[in-house]
Structure formats: structure tokens, C-alpha cells
Amino acid sequence: MSSVPEIMLNNGQAIPQFGFGVFQISPADTAEAVSTALQAGYRHIDTAQGYGNEREVGEALAKSGLDRAEVFVTSKLGNGDHRPDDARQAFAATLSKLGSDYIDLYLIHWPLPTRYDGDYVSTWKALEEFYRDGRARSIGVSNFQPHHLRRLHEETGIIPAVNQIEVHPYLTQPDLRAFCAGQQIAIEAWSPIARGSVLDDPAIVAIARNVGKTPAQVVLRWHIERGDIVFPKSVTPARIRENIDIFDFELSGEDVAAISALNKNERIGPDPDTFDLLPS
């Protein structure tokens, strides 16, 4: 397996372009899955307060024998903790659960524009505190649209390092990706294979056959070719190893274009402008 490339963020920090996501992995299964991923060569783990498995990610890191600096760890602020004092407490809890005195990347999980009187700016300013005191090496957002990002630019001092958004062949997000590129905001892709719904697409199946890879590997490679940071998730050891085995081939420009042409502007997840779910 070839080494995973890195992307330089707008604050000078490097981030592995490929990682392991733990969304919807139960806490009982998380430590083992993360351990398998680390053994397979993953060095970027993406978790969140809302996933309920930060502690188990920390356990796997502690047992791995790897130096903390060798693994890039991302987590996200929960939707119920946007008020600045709540965000400070939540961030401290995340560090405690991970067993670390810093995190590589910390994100606002959702903008929640219909909650908190529409105020995600004060939340972002709390994250700026974490960045300035060194406990967050980089800060960013997730599911933010251009108008959300413009407001942060106008009212705060630090441009997000990344925007983690839903991206896959049926939702390619060209306008949002272009906007972020103009602000030097890196794109992270969640639901990168659309929960498997793109894997039977004839165009993707044909390309996979031609390059001698699985449809999932082809789609993950498509993300890499486009410059996305991507982190598939699985609890199956063979699939975890298969997913990272994408650095010994490249797609042609024609293949990348053919996959991009599958766009249907079709979301799997909620609309960031209306999503307002808080923890029960």
C-alpha cells in the first residue's frame, strides 16, 4: 500500500487526505474497528460528540502503541452545546474522552440556523479560543453553506480550515466546493459512497472493471483525484483494509469526469438550512 497523501490546510497544518470515520459505529464496536484501521495504515480518525464513541476512539489510540502525533484526530461539537460556555465544557469533555490534551481538528457539526437565535457566530468564536490556546490545532465547520461561511468571514477573525459536507457521485456540490476553494477551505466528504447507493451504478461498475478495483475503491479514488479529504467507515476488517487500498492506481480524467457527470443533486442527509435536531 502506498502512503496516504497529505493536504496543507490554510493555517499551515497538514491533514491526511484519507481517514477512518466512526459515524454510526456503536461504542461497543468502535475500539476494535479503530484498532483494525490503525493496523491497516490509517492515520486519520474522524469522530464527533454526537456519535457517542469518542472515549472508545481514545481507548484504541492509547492501545495502538503509536505516538499521539502520528494520528490526526477530528471531532465535532454537539448540537446541544452551541452556547459558548456549553461549547467550552463540551470541548474539555471531548479532550478528556480522547485522552489527549489537544485535538488536531475541531468542527461545528451543524450551523443550526433556526436554533440559538440563528447565532453560530458566537459558537465559532469559542472555537477560535480553543485554536488560539493550542488545544485545537485547527478548527473548521461541517455542513456550512456559502452564506453561513460569508457571515463567519464578515464577523470573525479566523477562516475555517475545512468544511465537512455531504459529497458523493450523486451530490457533487460543485458550487459549494468552488466557494470553499476560493476561501482556501479544504473539503471533507461525508457519506462518500452515498451509503452504498452509487456502487451499482453502471458507469462506476464499468470503470471498476476496467481498472481492476471494486466500485467502492473507484469512488473513494474519485474523491482523492478531486482533492476531497475522505473517510469511509466499516466494522468489517476486510472492508477496512480494502478501502485504504486505493493508492496504487489512478483514474483517468475521463473517468473522473464520467463519475462527476452522475450528479443528481440528490441528498441522503438533511438540508443544512433547515436541519435543527437537538439531543433529546
Secondary structure, 3 states (H helix, E strand, C coil): CCCCCEEECCCCCEEECECEECCCCCHHHHHHHHHHHHHHCCCEEECCHHHCCHHHHHHHHHHHCCCHHHCEEEEEECHHHCCHHHHHHHHHHHHHHHCCCCECEEEECCCCCCCHHHCCHHHHHHHHHHHHCCCECCEEEECCCHHHHHHHHHHCCCCCCEEEEECECCECCHHHHHHHHHCCCEEEEECCCHHHCCCCCHHHHHHHHHHCCCHHHHHHHHHHHHCCEECCCCCCHHHHHHHHCCCCCCCCHHHHHHHHCCCCCCCCCCCCCCCCCCCC
